Amino acid sequence: MENEPLIDEPLKHELSALYRAENRHYHSLAHIEAMLALADGYRASLHDPEAVEAAIWFHDAIYDSRAKDNEARSAALAEKKLAGRTDVQRLDRITAMIIATATHELPHFDDENAASDAALFLDIDLAILGATPNAFDAYEQAVRREYGWVEEPVWRAGRSAVLKSFLARPHIFHTEEFRQRFEAQARQNMARSLEALEA
């Protein structure tokens, strides 16, 4: 059990199919690949890189822009698919990381290593906020397309509220590395986006 990878090729194939669904413009395979590449760059800082990789693969597996329980359903899918591949404690850490992407607040772990991995995982998910202005704008447009069914005034109000809540936080990112690398740019990007939404 311990020697088998948590996410083997058949499972990657199965999850990739979910991420390739037509209605996914941002929450797609490209988002997962970008996160995996970033995680790989920070592999030395991760205590359980395989668990983080599993959380990345599953965190947006269920994605319906009209639903409010995507994260919980994605976590349930991870639980189902990974059962028997690892121990219960580790599976609990993986599902807690996935559920935390609903609010991007750090889940409560007694284990410092688990907390540290979760912080890095959440930061990797939000790294796009601190991307170059062009990449950030493309991300915003892709998310807007995923919510194509929402009328413009409602979209503007909802998106503004999300951006404001992030900007109101003392820090957008949980880890020192990501704060130094992305925080200033993320705040600039979001402030610019907010201005456009409120124009």
N, C-alpha and C positions, 0 to 999 in steps of 0.2 A: 504493500500500500504506500509506504513512504517513498519508494523509489520512482513510482510513476509520477509524471508531471501532473500538477493540478489541472492544467488546461492542456489537453493533448490535441493532436491534429483534428480528429473527428469533431471534438467540441468547438475548436476554432472555426471549423467549416460551418457547423450548425449556427454558431453565434454570428458569423460573418453574414450569413443569409439574412438574419434579422436586421442587421445594420445596413444592408443593401436595399431595404424597402424603399419604394418610390417616394414616399412622403417625407423622407429624411433628407434635409438639406444641410443641416449642421450636425445633428446627432447620428452621424454616419460612421462608416468604417474608417474614414479619414481621421475623424476625431479620436477614435480608439488607437489608430496607428500613431498619431501625434503624441498621445499620452504615453503609449508604450515606449516610444523613442525617448521622451523626456525622462521617464522612470528609469530607463536604461542608463541615461547619463548620471542619475543620482543613485545608481544601484549600490554603490559603496556605503551610502548613508542609510540604506534600508535594512532593517533587521530580518524581515521576512519578504524578500522581493517577490517570491512566487505568490504569496497571499495578496500583495498589492497588484500584481499582474492579473490575478483572478478578479479582484474588485474592479479593475479597469475594464476587463472584458465584459463583466456582467452589469456595470452600473447603469447603462442606458439600454440594456437588452430589450426591455419593454418600454416603448416610447410612443405615447399617444398624446398629442398636444391638447386634446380635450379632457384628458383624465387628470385626476389629482393624486393618484396613488402609484405612479410609474415606478418610483424608487422602491416602495414596499413590494410591488409585484416583481421587480427585477431581483430584489433580494431573495424573494421566495423561489424564483427560478434558480438562482445560484445554489440555494439550499438543496433544492431537488436534484440538480445536476451534479453537485459536488459531494452529495451524501455518499459515504463509503470511500471517498478518495482521501479523506483527511480526518483529523479528530474534531470533536464537537467544539472545543474551545477555539480552534483555528477558524472553523466555519462561522462561529459567532462573530469573530473579529472581522471576517470578510463581509458578512451581511451588515454589521454595524457601520462599516465604511460606506457601503452602498447606500444605506438609508440616510447617512449623514449628508449625501449630496443633495438631499431635498432642501436643506437649510444652509449648508456649508458651514455649520458650526461643528466644532470638534466633539465627537462622541466621548462619553465618559468611560475611560479605561483605567483600571487599577494598575495595569502593566505599563510602565513608562515606554518600553519599546513599541508596544502596540499603539500608544498615543502618538509617538513620534512618527511611525509609519503612516498613521491616519492623517496626520497634519500634512505630510508630504503628498500623500495621495490627493487630498482635497485641493492643495495648491496646484498640483499638476492639472487637475480638472479645470481650474480657473485661469491657467496660464494664458489662455487666449485673450483675457481682459487686458493683459500687459503686452500684447503683440504690437507690431508696427501699426500705425494708423490705418494703412490700407488693409492689412489682414484683419484688424478689428472691425473695420467697416464691412468687409465681406462676411464676417461672422454675424454681425447684426442683421445684415440683409438675409442671410440664410435662416436665421432664427425667425425673422419676420415671415419668410415663406412658409415655415412650418406652422405658423399661426395665421395662414392665409385666410382662414374662415372668420377671423376676428375683425370687426369693423375698425377702421382707422382711428376714430376718436377713443375707442375702448382700448385699442392696442397702445396708443400713445400714453394714456393714463396708466395702464398696467405696467408697461415697460419703464416708464418714468419712476414709478413706485419701487420697482426692483432695483434700478440703478441708484436711486436715493438711499435705499436701505443699505446697499453696499458702501456707498460713499460716506454714510454716517458712522460706519464702523471705525474703531480706532486703527485697525489694520484689516486690509482685504485678505492678505495672505497670513498663514499661521507660522510659517518658518522664516527664520532670519535670511536664509539663502534667497527665497523667493521675494521677500520684501525688498531686498537690495537689488534684485534683478528685474522685478516687474512692477513693484508698487507704484512708483511715481508715474510711469507710463500708463498703468491701468487707470489711475485717477484722472489723468489728462483725457484718455480715451472716453471714459464714462461721462466726464463733465461735458465734453464736446457733444456726445450723443444725446445727453439730457437737454442741452441747449437746443439741438435740432428738433427733438421731440416736443419741446415746449414752445417752439417758434410758431 
